[in-house]
């Protein structure tokens, strides 16, 4: 069984999707062993507690820079003996002192079709505002591995939604979460835990059976 540590910063709907998938037996070969939050008092922590999952809060605001913060998270991940780290609405970019310790072992969900609308500054609702500002007709979400560059690691799964003429950032966020994120994130986690993702020339290939 692989130890899954989930990192969160907010409402935790993606965390809930993983918890629900675990309860339904859809995460094969892995178990959520810890939820780490970058903020105190966020609802994601309640979701973890309700599911009986241990939580740790490491507030980003207590650290002056990304390196010292990443070192603190790294120490906790080592303590937890993490095999897989999932960034589920985690709003802090992690430094390479951490990412280099876990190559192809950190999975992120990004609410757009990478390589569009991604990288530093693109997070949460801002991503959807930018997509609508541009006028794209489809958007979606990307589940990818995390490397030392923001939103640039190997893509594992992507899914799309159509954009309506009267779409708002809020409606687009909801549409992408419900139709793509909450389905593909648990699926990618299970694929990882079942050793069904292989890497070749820096790209991820999924064994869909
Ligand atoms: C989700 O849409 C997730 O894709 C996005 O923030 C939201 C968090 O929701 N993540 C990012 O933008 C990371 N760059 P949640 O806390 O309810 O899961």
Boltz pocket constraint, residues with backbone or C-beta under 6 A from the ligand:
constraints:
  - pocket:
      binder: B
      contacts: [[A, 9], [A, 10], [A, 11], [A, 12], [A, 13], [A, 14], [A, 15], [A, 44], [A, 88], [A, 89], [A, 90], [A, 91], [A, 109], [A, 110], [A, 111], [A, 122], [A, 123], [A, 124], [A, 127], [A, 173], [A, 177], [A, 181]]
      max_distance: 6.0
